[in-house]
């Protein structure tokens, strides 16, 4: 028998983080569960989809008995979100879980063999470093949208991590565009690996939920563990080779234009009204001190927008997927944005005027 009294807000927060790692499509029902286990005077909540493991620790002032139980994650999450009392009492006895909060009482079934819940451990030998939570959050935000959503493209269905020369670089690409961000950190080893898109989203969720200012990261060459105080996320790395991203970084440019970020985004937004009803592409024409944005639709007509620019090099006319331009430019924090062109058929580089620690590469589309 096991009895726990827990603050609802704390339990809801921990379940919210853990539930993200629960397998949505699995034939093994225990992977749809959260495992509750009392260890060392604290309550640990475990979840996994076998790719990502989450361990959340809860200090529980009132504990009677000992043991463990596994309960359906989505069911428990919905119950905890909807009770209206500040305290929740969990009573587990002989396979049955009673959840009591205020005048609400739920009796729900648990998984019959909680001891079969998968476990994972890090190797003792590994690489350890720290990074500010806000910095890693910004780095992930700047690249994750470029990762391929196609699970069959395993090498691109995630984010590439590279630690080299005391820099952490995150790179993501879907084959049509690429985002790269880097940050100087203190680490003595050169390593690289890929984390799946699902693992990255779980890590992103952890970062958004934590109040810890610094994250501790451990890497044992097969798994990456990120600790944020009372929550740890352990992720298996993807056993694939990420393409050599340096090969697609342009070495020289024929043309360079500088423009105001907000002016460009406003003009692009209007251009996309026609683009999404036509060929889903926008033509950029850089002439002297003007950038012309245009799009056509056989059924709906055409649109032409102009914004002022500073241009170096030759005039150029080139076509792009407008969504790719929109998503990239929005990530530039400075007011002035730079487009660097090689030619009409080669990838374009997007960065801030001061270059900074973020750049974006996008392939043109055929005219």
C-alpha positions as a Markdown table, in Angstrom:
| # | Residue | x | y | z |
|---|---|---|---|---|
| 1 | Unk | 0.0 | 0.0 | 0.0 |
| 2 | Unk | 1.2 | 3.5 | -0.8 |
| 3 | Unk | -0.3 | 6.9 | 0.1 |
| 4 | Unk | 0.9 | 10.3 | -1.1 |
| 5 | Unk | -0.3 | 13.8 | -0.5 |
| 6 | Unk | 0.9 | 16.2 | -3.3 |
| 7 | Unk | 0.3 | 19.8 | -4.2 |
| 8 | Unk | -1.8 | 19.8 | -7.4 |
| 9 | Unk | 0.3 | 22.5 | -9.2 |
| 10 | Unk | 3.5 | 20.6 | -8.6 |
| 11 | Unk | 2.1 | 17.3 | -9.8 |
| 12 | Unk | 0.6 | 18.9 | -12.9 |
| 13 | Unk | 3.9 | 20.6 | -13.8 |
| 14 | Unk | 5.9 | 17.3 | -13.5 |
| 15 | Unk | 3.3 | 15.3 | -15.3 |
| 16 | Unk | 3.2 | 17.8 | -18.1 |
| 17 | Unk | 6.9 | 17.5 | -18.8 |
| 18 | Unk | 6.9 | 13.7 | -18.4 |
| 19 | Unk | 3.8 | 13.1 | -20.6 |
| 20 | Unk | 5.6 | 14.5 | -23.6 |
| 21 | Unk | 7.9 | 11.5 | -23.7 |
| 22 | Unk | 5.1 | 9.0 | -23.6 |
| 23 | Unk | 4.9 | 6.9 | -26.8 |
| 24 | Unk | 1.8 | 7.8 | -28.8 |
| 25 | Unk | 1.9 | 4.8 | -31.1 |
| 26 | Unk | 3.1 | 1.7 | -29.3 |
| 27 | Unk | 2.0 | -1.9 | -29.0 |
| 28 | Unk | 3.4 | -2.1 | -25.4 |
| 29 | Unk | 0.8 | -0.6 | -23.1 |
| 30 | Unk | 3.4 | 0.2 | -20.4 |
| 31 | Unk | 5.0 | 2.8 | -22.7 |
| 32 | Unk | 1.7 | 4.7 | -22.5 |
| 33 | Unk | 2.1 | 4.9 | -18.7 |
| 34 | Unk | 3.9 | 7.0 | -16.1 |
| 35 | Unk | 5.8 | 5.1 | -13.4 |
| 36 | Unk | 5.5 | 6.4 | -9.9 |
| 37 | Unk | 8.2 | 5.2 | -7.5 |
| 38 | Unk | 9.1 | 6.2 | -4.0 |
| 39 | Unk | 12.9 | 6.3 | -3.7 |
| 40 | Unk | 15.1 | 8.0 | -1.0 |
| 41 | Unk | 12.3 | 9.9 | 0.6 |
| 42 | Unk | 11.2 | 11.4 | -2.8 |
| 43 | Unk | 8.7 | 10.5 | -5.5 |
| 44 | Unk | 10.2 | 9.9 | -8.9 |
| 45 | Unk | 8.0 | 9.9 | -12.0 |
| 46 | Unk | 9.3 | 8.1 | -15.0 |
| 47 | Unk | 8.2 | 8.2 | -18.7 |
| 48 | Unk | 9.7 | 6.9 | -22.0 |
| 49 | Unk | 9.1 | 6.1 | -25.6 |
| 50 | Unk | 12.4 | 4.1 | -25.6 |
| 51 | Unk | 14.1 | 7.1 | -27.4 |
| 52 | Unk | 13.6 | 9.7 | -24.7 |
| 53 | Unk | 13.5 | 9.0 | -21.0 |
| 54 | Unk | 12.2 | 11.6 | -18.4 |
| 55 | Unk | 12.8 | 11.4 | -14.7 |
| 56 | Unk | 10.9 | 14.0 | -12.5 |
| 57 | Unk | 11.6 | 14.2 | -8.8 |
| 58 | Unk | 8.9 | 15.4 | -6.4 |
| 59 | Unk | 9.5 | 16.1 | -2.7 |
| 60 | Unk | 6.4 | 14.7 | -1.0 |
| 61 | Unk | 6.0 | 15.8 | 2.6 |
| 62 | Unk | 3.4 | 13.1 | 3.4 |
| 63 | Unk | 4.2 | 9.5 | 2.4 |
| 64 | Unk | 2.8 | 6.3 | 3.9 |
| 65 | Unk | 4.1 | 3.0 | 2.8 |
| 66 | Unk | 6.3 | 2.2 | -0.2 |
| 67 | Unk | 6.2 | 0.7 | -3.7 |
| 68 | Unk | 5.5 | 1.7 | -7.2 |
| 69 | Unk | 2.7 | 1.8 | -9.8 |
| 70 | Unk | 2.3 | 2.6 | -13.5 |
| 71 | Unk | -0.8 | 4.5 | -14.7 |
| 72 | Unk | -2.0 | 5.7 | -18.1 |
| 73 | Unk | -0.3 | 9.0 | -18.6 |
| 74 | Unk | -3.0 | 10.8 | -20.6 |
| 75 | Unk | -5.7 | 9.7 | -18.2 |
| 76 | Unk | -3.8 | 10.9 | -15.2 |
| 77 | Unk | -2.8 | 14.2 | -16.9 |
| 78 | Unk | -6.4 | 15.0 | -17.7 |
| 79 | Unk | -7.6 | 14.2 | -14.2 |
| 80 | Unk | -5.0 | 16.3 | -12.5 |
| 81 | Unk | -5.6 | 19.3 | -14.8 |
| 82 | Unk | -9.3 | 19.3 | -14.1 |
| 83 | Unk | -9.6 | 18.8 | -10.3 |
| 84 | Unk | -10.3 | 22.0 | -8.4 |
| 85 | Unk | -8.5 | 21.5 | -5.1 |
| 86 | Unk | -4.9 | 22.5 | -4.2 |
| 87 | Unk | -4.1 | 19.1 | -2.9 |
| 88 | Unk | -4.2 | 15.7 | -4.4 |
| 89 | Unk | -4.1 | 12.4 | -2.4 |
| 90 | Unk | -2.9 | 9.3 | -4.2 |
| 91 | Unk | -3.8 | 5.9 | -2.7 |
| 92 | Unk | -2.4 | 2.8 | -4.3 |
| 93 | Unk | -3.4 | -0.6 | -3.1 |
| 94 | Unk | -3.5 | -4.0 | -4.9 |
| 95 | Unk | -3.5 | -2.7 | -8.4 |
| 96 | Unk | -6.0 | 0.1 | -7.9 |
| 97 | Unk | -5.3 | 3.8 | -7.7 |
| 98 | Unk | -7.6 | 6.2 | -5.9 |
| 99 | Unk | -7.2 | 9.9 | -6.7 |
| 100 | Unk | -8.9 | 12.2 | -4.3 |
| 101 | Unk | -9.0 | 16.0 | -4.5 |
| 102 | Unk | -11.6 | 18.0 | -2.7 |
| 103 | Unk | -15.0 | 16.4 | -3.4 |
| 104 | Unk | -13.7 | 14.5 | -6.4 |
| 105 | Unk | -12.7 | 10.8 | -6.2 |
| 106 | Unk | -11.4 | 8.6 | -9.0 |
| 107 | Unk | -10.7 | 4.9 | -8.9 |
| 108 | Unk | -8.6 | 3.9 | -11.8 |
| 109 | Unk | -6.8 | 0.7 | -12.9 |
| 110 | Unk | -3.0 | 0.6 | -13.0 |
| 111 | Unk | -0.6 | -1.5 | -15.1 |
| 112 | Unk | -0.3 | -5.0 | -13.6 |
| 113 | Unk | 3.5 | -5.3 | -13.8 |
| 114 | Unk | 5.1 | -2.0 | -13.1 |
| 115 | Unk | 8.5 | -3.7 | -12.5 |
| 116 | Unk | 8.6 | -4.2 | -16.3 |
| 117 | Unk | 8.8 | -0.4 | -16.9 |
| 118 | Unk | 12.0 | 0.2 | -19.0 |
| 119 | Unk | 15.0 | 1.7 | -17.3 |
| 120 | Unk | 18.1 | 3.5 | -18.6 |
| 121 | Unk | 21.4 | 4.6 | -17.2 |
| 122 | Unk | 24.3 | 6.7 | -18.3 |
| 123 | Unk | 27.8 | 5.2 | -18.6 |
| 124 | Unk | 30.2 | 6.5 | -15.8 |
| 125 | Unk | 32.7 | 7.8 | -18.4 |
| 126 | Unk | 31.4 | 10.7 | -20.4 |
| 127 | Unk | 31.6 | 14.4 | -21.2 |
| 128 | Unk | 30.0 | 17.0 | -18.9 |
| 129 | Unk | 29.4 | 20.7 | -19.4 |
| 130 | Unk | 27.0 | 23.4 | -18.4 |
| 131 | Unk | 25.1 | 26.0 | -20.4 |
| 132 | Unk | 22.7 | 28.8 | -19.5 |
| 133 | Unk | 19.1 | 27.7 | -19.9 |
| 134 | Unk | 18.1 | 30.8 | -21.8 |
| 135 | Unk | 21.0 | 30.4 | -24.3 |
| 136 | Unk | 20.1 | 26.8 | -25.1 |
| 137 | Unk | 16.5 | 27.7 | -25.5 |
| 138 | Unk | 17.3 | 30.4 | -28.0 |
| 139 | Unk | 19.6 | 28.1 | -29.9 |
| 140 | Unk | 17.0 | 25.4 | -30.2 |
| 141 | Unk | 14.3 | 27.9 | -31.3 |
| 142 | Unk | 16.6 | 29.2 | -34.1 |
| 143 | Unk | 17.1 | 25.9 | -35.7 |
| 144 | Unk | 14.5 | 23.3 | -34.9 |
| 145 | Unk | 11.9 | 24.6 | -37.4 |
| 146 | Unk | 14.3 | 23.6 | -40.2 |
| 147 | Unk | 14.5 | 19.9 | -39.2 |
| 148 | Unk | 12.8 | 17.5 | -41.5 |
| 149 | Unk | 9.5 | 16.2 | -40.3 |
| 150 | Unk | 9.9 | 13.0 | -42.4 |
| 151 | Unk | 10.7 | 10.2 | -40.0 |
| 152 | Unk | 12.2 | 8.2 | -42.9 |
| 153 | Unk | 14.9 | 10.8 | -43.3 |
| 154 | Unk | 16.6 | 9.8 | -40.0 |
| 155 | Unk | 19.7 | 11.8 | -40.4 |
| 156 | Unk | 17.7 | 15.0 | -41.0 |
| 157 | Unk | 14.7 | 14.2 | -38.8 |
| 158 | Unk | 16.4 | 15.9 | -35.8 |
| 159 | Unk | 19.1 | 18.4 | -34.8 |
| 160 | Unk | 22.9 | 17.9 | -35.2 |
| 161 | Unk | 25.0 | 18.9 | -32.2 |
| 162 | Unk | 28.7 | 19.7 | -32.7 |
| 163 | Unk | 31.1 | 20.6 | -29.9 |
| 164 | Unk | 34.4 | 21.7 | -31.3 |
| 165 | Unk | 37.1 | 24.3 | -30.4 |
| 166 | Unk | 35.0 | 25.4 | -27.4 |
| 167 | Unk | 31.9 | 26.1 | -29.5 |
| 168 | Unk | 28.5 | 24.4 | -29.4 |
| 169 | Unk | 26.9 | 24.4 | -32.8 |
| 170 | Unk | 23.3 | 23.3 | -33.5 |
| 171 | Unk | 22.4 | 22.6 | -37.2 |
| 172 | Unk | 19.1 | 21.5 | -38.7 |
| 173 | Unk | 18.1 | 20.9 | -42.3 |
| 174 | Unk | 15.3 | 19.4 | -44.3 |
| 175 | Unk | 17.2 | 19.2 | -47.6 |
| 176 | Unk | 15.8 | 22.5 | -48.9 |
| 177 | Unk | 17.1 | 24.8 | -46.2 |
| 178 | Unk | 19.6 | 24.8 | -43.3 |
| 179 | Unk | 19.9 | 26.7 | -40.0 |
| 180 | Unk | 23.1 | 27.0 | -38.0 |
| 181 | Unk | 23.6 | 28.7 | -34.6 |
| 182 | Unk | 26.7 | 28.6 | -32.4 |
| 183 | Unk | 27.6 | 29.6 | -28.9 |
| 184 | Unk | 31.0 | 29.7 | -27.2 |
| 185 | Unk | 31.1 | 27.4 | -24.2 |
| 186 | Unk | 33.8 | 25.8 | -22.0 |
| 187 | Unk | 34.3 | 22.1 | -22.9 |
| 188 | Unk | 37.5 | 20.3 | -23.5 |
| 189 | Unk | 36.2 | 17.6 | -26.0 |
| 190 | Unk | 35.3 | 17.6 | -29.6 |
| 191 | Unk | 32.1 | 15.5 | -30.2 |
| 192 | Unk | 29.1 | 15.4 | -32.5 |
| 193 | Unk | 25.8 | 13.6 | -32.5 |
| 194 | Unk | 22.1 | 13.8 | -33.7 |
| 195 | Unk | 19.1 | 14.1 | -31.5 |
| 196 | Unk | 15.7 | 13.1 | -33.0 |
| 197 | Unk | 13.1 | 15.8 | -33.6 |
| 198 | Unk | 10.9 | 14.2 | -30.9 |
| 199 | Unk | 13.7 | 14.2 | -28.4 |
| 200 | Unk | 14.5 | 17.9 | -29.2 |
| 201 | Unk | 10.8 | 18.8 | -28.7 |
| 202 | Unk | 10.9 | 17.1 | -25.3 |
| 203 | Unk | 14.1 | 19.0 | -24.4 |
| 204 | Unk | 12.5 | 22.2 | -25.6 |
| 205 | Unk | 9.4 | 21.5 | -23.3 |
| 206 | Unk | 11.7 | 20.8 | -20.3 |
| 207 | Unk | 13.5 | 24.1 | -20.9 |
| 208 | Unk | 10.2 | 26.1 | -21.1 |
| 209 | Unk | 8.9 | 24.5 | -17.8 |
| 210 | Unk | 12.1 | 24.8 | -15.7 |
| 211 | Unk | 13.1 | 27.7 | -13.5 |
| 212 | Unk | 16.7 | 26.5 | -13.3 |
| 213 | Unk | 19.1 | 29.2 | -14.8 |
| 214 | Unk | 21.8 | 26.6 | -15.8 |
| 215 | Unk | 21.5 | 23.2 | -17.3 |
| 216 | Unk | 24.0 | 20.4 | -16.7 |
| 217 | Unk | 24.6 | 18.1 | -19.7 |
| 218 | Unk | 26.2 | 14.7 | -19.8 |
| 219 | Unk | 27.1 | 12.8 | -22.9 |
| 220 | Unk | 28.3 | 9.2 | -22.9 |
| 221 | Unk | 28.6 | 8.8 | -26.7 |
| 222 | Unk | 25.3 | 6.9 | -26.9 |
| 223 | Unk | 22.9 | 9.0 | -24.7 |
| 224 | Unk | 22.6 | 12.7 | -23.8 |
| 225 | Unk | 21.3 | 13.6 | -20.3 |
| 226 | Unk | 20.1 | 17.1 | -19.6 |
| 227 | Unk | 19.5 | 18.0 | -15.9 |
| 228 | Unk | 17.4 | 20.9 | -14.8 |
| 229 | Unk | 17.2 | 20.6 | -11.1 |
| 230 | Unk | 14.5 | 18.1 | -10.2 |
| 231 | Unk | 13.9 | 17.0 | -13.9 |
| 232 | Unk | 16.3 | 15.0 | -16.1 |
| 233 | Unk | 15.8 | 14.1 | -19.7 |
| 234 | Unk | 17.9 | 11.3 | -21.2 |
| 235 | Unk | 17.9 | 10.9 | -24.9 |
| 236 | Unk | 19.4 | 8.3 | -27.1 |
| 237 | Unk | 21.4 | 9.7 | -30.0 |
| 238 | Unk | 20.4 | 8.8 | -33.6 |
| 239 | Unk | 22.8 | 6.4 | -35.1 |
| 240 | Unk | 23.1 | 8.1 | -38.4 |
| 241 | Unk | 25.7 | 10.5 | -40.0 |
| 242 | Unk | 24.6 | 14.0 | -40.5 |
| 243 | Unk | 25.5 | 15.4 | -44.0 |
| 244 | Unk | 28.6 | 17.7 | -44.1 |
| 245 | Unk | 26.8 | 21.0 | -43.6 |
| 246 | Unk | 30.0 | 23.0 | -44.3 |
| 247 | Unk | 29.8 | 22.0 | -48.0 |
| 248 | Unk | 26.6 | 24.0 | -48.5 |
| 249 | Unk | 27.9 | 27.1 | -46.8 |
| 250 | Unk | 28.6 | 29.6 | -49.7 |
| 251 | Unk | 32.3 | 30.6 | -49.9 |
| 252 | Unk | 31.8 | 33.8 | -52.0 |
| 253 | Unk | 28.9 | 36.0 | -53.1 |
| 254 | Unk | 28.0 | 37.8 | -56.4 |
| 255 | Unk | 25.5 | 40.1 | -54.8 |
| 256 | Unk | 24.6 | 41.3 | -51.3 |
| 257 | Unk | 21.5 | 43.3 | -50.2 |
| 258 | Unk | 20.7 | 44.9 | -46.8 |
| 259 | Unk | 17.2 | 45.9 | -45.9 |
| 260 | Unk | 14.8 | 46.6 | -43.0 |
| 261 | Unk | 13.5 | 43.4 | -41.4 |
| 262 | Unk | 9.9 | 44.7 | -40.7 |
| 263 | Unk | 9.5 | 46.3 | -44.1 |
| 264 | Unk | 10.5 | 43.0 | -45.8 |
| 265 | Unk | 8.2 | 40.9 | -43.7 |
| 266 | Unk | 5.2 | 43.2 | -44.3 |
| 267 | Unk | 5.8 | 43.1 | -48.0 |
| 268 | Unk | 6.3 | 39.3 | -48.0 |
| 269 | Unk | 3.1 | 38.8 | -46.1 |
| 270 | Unk | 1.1 | 40.6 | -48.8 |
| 271 | Unk | 3.0 | 38.8 | -51.5 |
| 272 | Unk | 2.1 | 35.5 | -49.9 |
| 273 | Unk | -1.6 | 36.2 | -50.4 |
| 274 | Unk | -1.2 | 35.5 | -54.1 |
| 275 | Unk | 1.7 | 33.1 | -53.8 |
| 276 | Unk | -0.3 | 30.5 | -51.7 |
| 277 | Unk | -3.1 | 30.7 | -54.4 |
| 278 | Unk | -0.6 | 30.1 | -57.2 |
| 279 | Unk | 2.8 | 28.5 | -57.6 |
| 280 | Unk | 3.7 | 29.0 | -53.9 |
| 281 | Unk | 6.8 | 30.9 | -54.8 |
| 282 | Unk | 7.9 | 34.5 | -54.7 |
| 283 | Unk | 10.3 | 36.2 | -57.1 |
| 284 | Unk | 13.0 | 38.5 | -55.7 |
| 285 | Unk | 14.5 | 41.1 | -58.1 |
| 286 | Unk | 17.3 | 43.2 | -56.7 |
| 287 | Unk | 17.9 | 46.3 | -58.9 |
| 288 | Unk | 20.0 | 49.2 | -57.8 |
| 289 | Unk | 18.4 | 50.5 | -54.5 |
| 290 | Unk | 15.2 | 48.5 | -54.7 |
| 291 | Unk | 14.1 | 44.9 | -54.0 |
| 292 | Unk | 11.0 | 43.9 | -55.9 |
| 293 | Unk | 8.9 | 41.0 | -54.5 |
| 294 | Unk | 6.3 | 39.5 | -56.8 |
| 295 | Unk | 4.1 | 36.5 | -57.2 |
| 296 | Unk | 1.5 | 35.3 | -59.8 |
| 297 | Unk | -1.5 | 33.0 | -59.8 |
| 298 | Unk | -3.2 | 32.0 | -63.1 |
| 299 | Unk | -6.6 | 32.3 | -61.4 |
| 300 | Unk | -6.2 | 35.2 | -59.0 |
| 301 | Unk | -3.8 | 37.6 | -60.6 |
| 302 | Unk | -0.4 | 39.0 | -59.4 |
| 303 | Unk | 1.2 | 41.2 | -56.8 |
| 304 | Unk | 4.2 | 43.4 | -56.8 |
| 305 | Unk | 5.9 | 44.9 | -53.7 |
| 306 | Unk | 8.9 | 47.1 | -53.4 |
| 307 | Unk | 11.2 | 48.0 | -50.5 |
| 308 | Unk | 14.4 | 50.1 | -50.4 |
| 309 | Unk | 17.7 | 48.2 | -50.1 |
| 310 | Unk | 21.5 | 48.8 | -50.0 |
| 311 | Unk | 23.0 | 46.6 | -52.7 |
| 312 | Unk | 26.6 | 45.5 | -53.4 |
| 313 | Unk | 27.4 | 43.6 | -56.6 |
| 314 | Unk | 25.3 | 42.6 | -59.5 |
| 315 | Unk | 21.5 | 42.8 | -60.1 |
| 316 | Unk | 19.9 | 39.4 | -59.5 |
| 317 | Unk | 16.5 | 37.8 | -60.1 |
| 318 | Unk | 15.7 | 34.6 | -58.1 |
| 319 | Unk | 12.7 | 32.6 | -56.8 |
| 320 | Unk | 12.1 | 31.1 | -53.3 |
| 321 | Unk | 9.5 | 29.4 | -51.3 |
| 322 | Unk | 8.1 | 32.4 | -49.3 |
| 323 | Unk | 7.5 | 30.4 | -46.2 |
| 324 | Unk | 11.2 | 29.5 | -45.9 |
| 325 | Unk | 12.1 | 33.2 | -46.2 |
| 326 | Unk | 9.4 | 34.3 | -43.7 |
| 327 | Unk | 10.5 | 31.7 | -41.1 |
| 328 | Unk | 14.2 | 32.6 | -41.4 |
| 329 | Unk | 13.9 | 36.4 | -41.4 |
| 330 | Unk | 11.7 | 36.3 | -38.3 |
| 331 | Unk | 14.5 | 34.7 | -36.3 |
| 332 | Unk | 16.9 | 37.6 | -37.0 |
| 333 | Unk | 16.8 | 39.8 | -33.9 |
| 334 | Unk | 18.4 | 42.9 | -35.4 |
| 335 | Unk | 16.6 | 45.5 | -37.5 |
| 336 | Unk | 18.7 | 45.0 | -40.6 |
| 337 | Unk | 18.9 | 41.7 | -42.5 |
| 338 | Unk | 21.3 | 40.6 | -45.2 |
| 339 | Unk | 20.7 | 38.4 | -48.2 |
| 340 | Unk | 23.9 | 37.0 | -49.8 |
| 341 | Unk | 23.5 | 35.6 | -53.3 |
| 342 | Unk | 25.9 | 33.4 | -55.3 |
| 343 | Unk | 23.8 | 33.1 | -58.4 |
| 344 | Unk | 20.2 | 32.4 | -59.5 |
| 345 | Unk | 20.6 | 28.6 | -59.0 |
| 346 | Unk | 22.7 | 28.4 | -55.8 |
| 347 | Unk | 21.7 | 28.5 | -52.1 |
| 348 | Unk | 21.3 | 32.0 | -50.6 |
| 349 | Unk | 22.7 | 32.9 | -47.1 |
| 350 | Unk | 20.6 | 34.9 | -44.7 |
| 351 | Unk | 22.1 | 36.6 | -41.7 |
| 352 | Unk | 22.0 | 39.8 | -39.6 |
| 353 | Unk | 24.1 | 42.8 | -40.8 |
| 354 | Unk | 26.6 | 42.0 | -38.0 |
| 355 | Unk | 26.6 | 38.3 | -39.0 |
| 356 | Unk | 26.4 | 37.2 | -35.4 |
| 357 | Unk | 26.0 | 33.6 | -34.3 |
| 358 | Unk | 23.1 | 32.6 | -36.6 |
| 359 | Unk | 22.8 | 32.0 | -40.3 |
| 360 | Unk | 20.3 | 30.4 | -42.6 |
| 361 | Unk | 20.7 | 28.8 | -46.0 |
| 362 | Unk | 17.8 | 28.3 | -48.4 |
| 363 | Unk | 17.7 | 26.8 | -51.9 |
| 364 | Unk | 16.0 | 28.7 | -54.7 |
| 365 | Unk | 13.1 | 27.2 | -56.7 |
| 366 | Unk | 12.8 | 27.0 | -60.4 |
| 367 | Unk | 11.3 | 29.9 | -62.2 |
